[in-house]
C-alpha cells in the first residue's frame, strides 16, 4: 500500500509472478530417452545407404551401419514407475513399430 491509500501495483505484480514461478517450479519434470532400433533380422536399406556414403567420404573402418531413432522426452511427475509405464505405453502405441523394431526406455537422472 502506498501512503495515498492506493495499492502498489508493482508489488502486487511481483508477488503474483513469484507465486506463478513457485507453482511452475513445484511440478517436477523427469527426462527420459527412448531409443528405437530395427530388430536384428530386419533389413536396413537406410543403414546400408549411410554405410556406402561414409565409405565414399573416405571414412575408413566402417563395417556396418544400422539406423534408428532417439526420442528425448520430458514428463511431469515424481513417480518414476508411473513415468516408466507411461513412456513404455507411448513406445508401444506410437514411437515404435513393434513388429520390426525394438525400443529401450531410460529415465535420465
C-alpha positions as CSV (number, residue, x, y, z in Angstrom):
1,X,0.0,0.0,0.0
2,X,1.2,3.5,-0.8
3,X,0.8,6.4,1.5
4,X,-2.0,7.6,-0.7
5,X,-4.0,4.5,0.2
6,X,-3.8,3.0,-3.3
7,X,-2.3,-0.4,-3.8
8,X,1.2,-0.6,-5.2
9,X,0.6,-2.5,-8.5
10,X,4.3,-3.2,-9.0
11,X,4.4,-5.1,-5.6
12,X,1.2,-7.0,-6.5
13,X,2.6,-8.0,-9.9
14,X,5.9,-9.1,-8.4
15,X,4.1,-11.2,-5.8
16,X,1.9,-12.8,-8.5
17,X,4.9,-13.5,-10.7
18,X,6.7,-15.1,-7.7
19,X,3.6,-17.2,-6.9
20,X,3.4,-18.4,-10.6
21,X,7.1,-19.2,-10.6
22,X,6.8,-21.2,-7.4
23,X,3.9,-23.2,-8.8
24,X,5.8,-23.9,-12.0
25,X,8.9,-25.0,-10.2
26,X,6.9,-27.2,-7.9
27,X,6.0,-29.6,-10.8
28,X,9.0,-31.8,-11.4
29,X,9.8,-32.8,-15.0
30,X,11.8,-36.0,-15.4
31,X,13.9,-36.5,-18.6
32,X,13.8,-39.7,-20.5
33,X,15.3,-41.2,-23.6
34,X,13.7,-43.8,-25.8
35,X,15.9,-45.5,-28.4
36,X,14.2,-47.3,-31.2
37,X,16.2,-49.8,-33.4
38,X,15.4,-52.3,-36.0
39,X,15.2,-55.9,-34.9
40,X,18.3,-57.9,-35.9
41,X,16.7,-59.9,-38.7
42,X,15.1,-56.8,-40.4
43,X,16.9,-55.4,-43.5
44,X,18.1,-51.8,-43.1
45,X,18.4,-50.1,-46.5
46,X,18.9,-46.7,-45.0
47,X,21.7,-48.0,-42.8
48,X,23.3,-49.6,-46.0
49,X,23.0,-46.2,-47.8
50,X,24.7,-44.4,-44.9
51,X,27.4,-47.1,-44.8
52,X,28.1,-46.6,-48.5
53,X,28.1,-42.8,-48.1
54,X,30.6,-43.0,-45.2
55,X,32.9,-45.2,-47.2
56,X,32.7,-42.8,-50.2
57,X,33.6,-39.9,-47.9
58,X,36.8,-41.8,-47.1
59,X,35.9,-42.7,-43.6
60,X,37.9,-45.9,-43.0
61,X,36.9,-48.9,-40.8
62,X,33.1,-48.7,-41.2
63,X,32.0,-52.3,-41.0
64,X,28.2,-51.8,-40.9
65,X,25.6,-49.2,-40.0
66,X,22.1,-49.7,-38.6
67,X,19.8,-46.7,-38.4
68,X,17.5,-46.0,-35.5
69,X,15.6,-43.2,-33.8
70,X,16.1,-41.4,-30.5
71,X,13.3,-39.6,-28.6
72,X,14.3,-37.2,-25.7
73,X,11.1,-36.6,-23.6
74,X,10.4,-34.6,-20.5
75,X,7.5,-35.9,-18.5
76,X,5.9,-34.3,-15.5
77,X,5.6,-36.0,-12.1
78,X,7.8,-37.5,-9.5
79,X,6.7,-41.2,-9.6
80,X,9.4,-43.0,-11.6
81,X,7.5,-46.2,-12.0
82,X,4.4,-44.4,-13.4
83,X,6.6,-42.4,-15.8
84,X,8.3,-45.5,-17.0
85,X,4.9,-47.2,-17.6
86,X,3.6,-44.2,-19.5
87,X,6.7,-44.0,-21.7
88,X,6.6,-47.7,-22.4
89,X,2.9,-47.3,-23.5
90,X,3.9,-44.4,-25.7
91,X,6.6,-46.5,-27.3
92,X,4.3,-49.5,-27.8
93,X,1.5,-47.5,-29.3
94,X,3.2,-44.7,-31.2
95,X,7.0,-44.4,-31.2
96,X,8.0,-47.9,-32.4
97,X,6.6,-50.4,-34.8
98,X,7.0,-53.4,-32.5
99,X,6.7,-55.9,-35.4
100,X,10.1,-54.8,-36.8
101,X,11.6,-52.5,-34.1
102,X,12.9,-52.9,-30.5
103,X,12.9,-50.0,-28.0
104,X,14.7,-49.1,-24.8
105,X,13.2,-46.6,-22.3
106,X,15.6,-45.0,-19.8
107,X,14.8,-42.3,-17.2
108,X,17.8,-39.9,-17.0
109,X,18.9,-38.6,-13.7
